[in-house]
Amino acid sequence: MTMLPEAKLYVDGTLREAAAGRTFDIIGPWTGEVVGKAADASAADVDEAIAAARRAFDESDWATNVELRVGLVKKLRDLFEENKDRLNELARIEAGAALGAVGRAHVDMALDGWDDYLRVFPEVEWETDYGTREGYGFTSHRRAFHEPVGVVGAISPWNVPLYVNVGKVIAALLAGCTVILKPAPNTPGMGAIFGELADKAGFPAGVINVVFGSDPAEAGEMLVTDPRVDLISFTGSTGVGKRIMEKGAQTLKRVFLELGGKSAKIILDDAPNFAMEVAQTMLVFHAGQGCAVQSRLLVPVSRYEETKAILAQAYAGFGDNWGDFDNPQQIMGPVISQRQMDRVLSYIKLGQEEGATLLAGGNARPDKGTGYFIEPTVFVDVTNDMRIAQEEIFGPVLVVIPFDDDDAAVRIANDSEYGLSGGVSSGDFERAMSVARRIRTGSISVNGGMCIAGDIPFGGYKASGVGREWGREGIEEHLETKLIAWKE
């Protein structure tokens, strides 16, 4: 497998190694072997990045020069297009993306989202006129000015790193903020390329900084607790999100959190092409490693046995059509790491202990290679109080739960600490919309509608997060409102 070039830090306009030249190994999910080296940032490196971002925001015209920042964001976009082959390689080797998945959520969807940000940017309102008001014997004119919040700490995960990095970094830059990007240790290269190409694009020193290290928490903790950082944008687990809220409270820091999910796909009894709808819920894309994947399938009791038969046939038909690094038709590869593999396998064991029936899969697949391969897995005879139905597994594991009627389907879907995404299918549009409107979730697809895209807001209810990313709202998350009133 190709060895990746060393991932370097980008601090205050300089691509460089970490202090004392420290590095750490990047482990490839396909092989479990070293596929590259990355700079191992020290606390001093992170501190320097924070200071640079603070200085660039406070002492340059980045926050006010809209023409400059839009021009540089467009130039950076062009450089990413020119380096698309490298992006594809990073998605495959670092994140474990199958070749057929690279052109979807990993690279193409990320670059499309970048374009969407540029398209919606003109819709952002920088001033709001509240007119005049009489009071105390005089007239006041009132106007709000929407200004960039300041320095943003962007902490991103390993599952679809380019997509999330674009979602955070480009929104912050367009809003007029400066950024410290902290990618996950598993995927530092997909963060390092932001620094490398920003340097080529000619960004002012300190506007973009990229730091990463072998310790998954140290740099993030520094960003969250440092008073020089004004906003934390985090995508990852709910447990870490709670810690960020707790630690960020010490400096009353604004936090945007896009967290876990256990989204429900509800197929009602009148859904057209019922068999196809059920078969398409197989949780195989990128080995189920997505926060918004529909990992709970809810079907009517009256069609439960039929559902089991459809899924058994679908998984058998899918067979071994996964786990081949060079096959462009495949959309499923390994999970990211040994740790994640152990986690997913422990949930499969737990599901069996809880009394669920393993309809397909359930095994590690060392015959696929030396990496972290788990076959597509589906449980039936699941009740919603089981841990495999309540907890985010983040692997290729689908659970199937029956419901009696529409009210029961809504109740089961909402009986979760999460509320990120979901879906409803029915031959009756009004019925499907009625169910969708009652589900407590941030985005939901009705009859296959695309509810996640770069030009619309994305985020969750409950333990799935705080705030919205993407779309105009994603840019506006990075703005403060200043109200100025003057006397006539």
N, C-alpha and C positions, 0 to 999 in steps of 0.2 A: 504494500500500500504506500502511496505517496507520502513523503515526509513534508510537513508544512514548514514554511519559513518561520523563524522565531517571531513571536508576538511581542511587540515592544510597547512600552508606555508612551503616552503623549501628554506632556505636561508643559504648560506655559509656552506653547508653540514649538516644542522640541520633541522629536522622536528619540527615545533613549532607553537604555537598560535601567533596571532597578538599582537602588543604592547597593554598593558592594558587588554588583553584578549577579545578584541572586536570580536563579531561575527555578521553574518547576516543570514537571513533565505533563504533557497533554496526552491523555489515554484515549485511544480510538474505540468507540463502542463496537465496531465491526470485528475487531481483533483482540481487544483487551490489552493491546500493546502500545508502547510509546509511539506517537505519530508527530510529535513536535515539542518544542520548548517555548515557554512563555516567561517574561520578566515577572519576578516575584516581588511585588511592591511592598515596601516597608511603610511604617507609620509616617516616616519623614517624607516619603514620596507622596502619600495621600495628602498630608498637610500642605505640601507645596502646591498640589493641584487645587486644593480648596482656596489657598491664598491667591493663586493665579486667576481663578474664576471670579473671586471677589473683586480683585483689582480690575479685571477686564470689564466687569459690570459697572463698578463705581467710577472708573477713571477714563473710560472710552465712550464713544458715541454709539456703541452697539445697541443700546436700549432705545435709542431715538432715531437712528438712521435706518429707516425701513427699506429704502432702496438698496443700501449696502447689503443688508442681511438677506433679502429676497434674492438678490443677484448671486450671492455666495451659496445659498441653499440650492439654487438651480444649477450652479456650476458643479457643486458637490454631487448632485443627482446625475449629471452627465458623466462624471468620473466613475460613479458606481456602475452605470450602464457599461462603460468601457471595461470594467473589471468584473463583468458578470460571470465569466468562467471561473474566476477565483472565488466568487461568492458561492457558486454551485459546489465547488470543491470543498470549501469550508463547511457548508451545510451537510455534505455527505460524510466527510472525514471526522469533523468535530462533533456534530450533533447526531450523527447516525441516520441521516435521512436517506430513504430509498430513492433511487433515481427518478421514479415516477412521482415522488412527493416534492422533489426539489422545485419544480416549476409551479407548484401551488403555494402552500402556506409559507414555504421557506424563503424563496427568493422572489418569484414573480409577484406574489401577493404583497410582499413588502415594498417592492418598487412601485407597484400600482398605488399602494397606500400613500407613498411619498408624493406621487402625482396628485392624488386626491387632496392632500394637505395644501398643495399649491393652488388647486382649483378653488377650495373653499376659503382660502386666506382672505380674498377680497371681501368676504361676508362678515369678517370680524369688525365689530363696532368699537372704535377707539374713543368716541365721545358720545354721551347721551345728554340731550338738553331736556331739563325738567321745567323749563319755562320760568315764569315769575310767580311770586306769592306775596300778598300784602300781609303785613303784621307789624305790630308795635309802631305804627305810624310811618312806615316806610316800605319800599318795594325791594325784594331780594331776587336777583337772578341766580338760578341754580344750574350747574352743569357738572356732570360726572366725567372724569377722565380715566380710561382703563389703561393701566401701565403694567409692564412686566414685573413679576414678583421679585426677580433677582437671580440668585444662584440656585440651580437645580441639581440635586443629587439623583441620578437616574440609575436604579439598581435593577438589572434585568436577569432573566432565567436562562436555562440551557435548552429548553425544548424547541422553540422556534426563535432563535436569538436575533436574527436580522430583522424579522418582523417586529419584534418588541423593541429592539434598539431604535428602529426608524420611528415607531410610534411615539417614543419618548423624546428622543433627541431632536427630531425635526420640528415637532410641535413647540418645544421649548425655544429653539433657535428662532422660529418665525415669530413667536411672541416677544422676542427681544431679551430673553434670558441667556445667561451663560450656563455651561453644563459640565458636570463631572459624571462621565459614564463609567459605571462599575459592573462589567459583565460577570457572569458566573465563571468559576474556575474551570469548568468543563469546556467552555466555549470562549476562551479569551480572544482567539483570532478574529471572530466576527465582531468583536469590539475594537480590536487593534486597527482594523482596516478603516474605521472612522477617523482615527488619528492620522494615519498615513495619508488618506485621501484629503482630509481637511488641510493638511500641510501643503499638499499639491495645489489645492484650490486657493490658498492664500488667506485663510481665515486669520483674523488678528490673534495674537498670542493670548491665551487664557480663555478664549470664548468656548472652545471645546477642549476638554481634557479627558483622557482615558486611563484608568488605573485598574489593575486586577492583581490577584495573588493567590497563593495556594490555600490560604486561610479563607474559607467562604464568608466569614463574618467580620473580620477586622476592619476592612475598608468601609464596609456598609455601616458598621457601628460608629465609625468616626464621622461619616457623612450625616448620620441621623442625629448625633449629639452635638455637633459643632454649630455654634450660633451664627457663624458666617454663611451657613447654608440655609436658604429660605424655604425650600420645598423639597420634599422627597417624593419621587415617583417610583413606585415599587411594583413589580409583578413577581408573584411567587406564592408560597404556601400561606394559608391563613394563620398558622402558628407564628411564622416570622412577621407577618403583617401586624399581628397584635403586639409583638415586641416593638416594632417600629412606632406604632401609635404610643406605646408606653414611654419609650425612650425619647421620642420626638416631643412629648408633652413638656419636657424639661425646658425647652426653648420655645414652646408654643409654635412649633413648626407646622406649616401646612403639609398634609400628607395626601397623596393620591395612591390608592391601593387597588390593584387588580389581582384578586386572590383565587382561591380554589373553586371548584364546582362539582356538582353531582347532578348534572342536568338530566331532565326527563324528556323522552320522546313518547308522546301519547298518540297511539293509533286507534281511532274510534271504530266502532263496528261497521260503519258505512263507508269506510275509506275505499276509494276506488283503487284497483290494483293492490289489494291488501297484501298479497304474497310478495310483491315487489317491495312495498313499503317495509315489510318486516325484514326481508333479506338485506335491504340496504342499511339496516342498523348495525350490521356486523362492525365491531369496533376494531378496525385494523389499520386505519390511516395513521402513519407515524407511530405505530405500536400503541395507540391510545394515549399518547403523551400530549394532551391538550387540555387546558383548563375548561374550555367550552364544549368538549365532546359530550355527546348524549349517551351517557353510560348506564342510564336506567331506561329500559324499554317497558312501557306500560301498555297492556293490551286487554281487551274485554275477556272476562271469564268465559263467555260463550265461544270465544275463538282461541282459547289458550292452548288446547291440544293441537289445533291447526298451526298455531304459531311455533310450537315446539318442533313439529314436523318440518316446517319451512326452514327454521334455523338449522336444524340438523342437516338438512340437505344443502343449505347455503354454505355452512362451514365445511362440510365434506367436499363441496365443489371448489371452494377456495383452496383447500388442500395445502400443498407446499408451495403455492404461488407467492412466496414471500422470502425475504432473507437473502436475496441474490444481489450483491453489490452492483453488478454490471447490467442488470435487466431493467430496461427503461419502462417496462409495463408494470413493475411492482411498486407498491406504495407503502410497504411495511418492511422495516429493518429491525435492528436490535433496540432494546431500551438503552438508556444513556450510560449506565455504569453498573458495576457489580453491586453497589449499594442499592440502586433502584431495582435491579433484578431480584435481590433478596427480599426487598419490600413487597414486590408484586407477588412473588411465590408464597410469601407468608400470608398474604390475603387470600390466595387460592386455597391454601391449606385451611385457613380460618373459615372460608365459605363452606367447605365440606364438613368441618366440625360443627358449624351452625345448623346443618341439616339441609342445605341447598343441594341440588342435584347438578353435577357437572355434565352438561350436555355435550360439550366439545372442548378439546384443548386441555389446558391445565399443567403442561409440562415445560420444563426447560428443554432447549434443543441444541445440545452441544454438537450434534451432527451438522448444524448449519455453519459452524466455525468456532473460533476461540473467543468470540465476543459474547454479548449479553442477549441471547436469543430466548424468547418465550413465545410459545405458539398461541395463536388466537384462541380465546377462551370465552365460554358463555355458561352462565349458571341459570337454571330454571328452578321452580318451586322455591322462589325467594319471597320473603316477607319484608316489608319496608323497615322493620325494626332491626333487621340483621345489620351487622357492621359493614358487610360488603355492599349493602344498599345505602348506608348512611355516610361512609367515609370515602374520601377521594383516593382511589387506588393509583391512578396515573400510569396505567398500563393497558394492555389489550384484553380487558376483562369487562364483559357486558353482563348485566343482571336483568332478568325478565320477571316482571311483577304483574299479576292479574288485578283487574278492577271490576266492580259490579256495574257502575253507571258513571255518567259524566261527573257528578258531584264527588264520587269516590276517587275518580282519576285526578281531579283537582286537589283533593285532600291529600292524596299520596304524593303528588308532585310537590306540594307545599310543605309536606312533612319532612323537612330537610333544613339543616343550618345554612345551606347554600342557596343561591339564587342568581346564577350567572346567565344561563341560556336555556334552550329547550326547543321543543317542536310539537305541533299538533297537526294531525292529518284527518280529514273528514270529507265526505262527498257533499256535505252541507256547509257552505262557507260561513254562514251566520253562526251555525253551531260551533264550528272550529274557532271563530273569533270570540265567541262567548267564553269558551274554555280558556283560550289564550289570555284574554283580558283578566281572568281570575287568578292566573298563576303569578306568584311573586318572584319575578325574575327580570334581569336587566335587558335581555333580548330574547325573542322567540320567533321561530319560523312557523308560518301557517301554510300548509300544503306545499312545502318545499321552498318558500320564499327565502331569499338570501338576507339574513338579518345581521351579518357581520361583513363590513366593508370599510374601506378607508375614509369614505365621505360621510359616515354616520357614526353617532356616539356608541361606545362599547364600555360596559362596566356592569357591576352587579348589585344586587340587594343583599342584605343580611351579611353573612360571613364571606360573601364573595367579593366584598370590597367597598371602597368609598371613592366617588368621583367617576369621571368618564374620560376615556381615551379615544382618539381618532375623531374625525369630523371637526367642524367648527368648535364644538364643545371641548374637544381635546386641546385645542390651542388656548381657548379661554380659561381652561383650568390653571393656566400659568399667568393670569392677569390679576392685579389688584384694582380696586375701585377707589378713586379719590374724588370726593365731592367738593367742589369749590362754589361758594356763594358770594356774590358781591352786591353791595348796596347801590341802589340807583341814585 
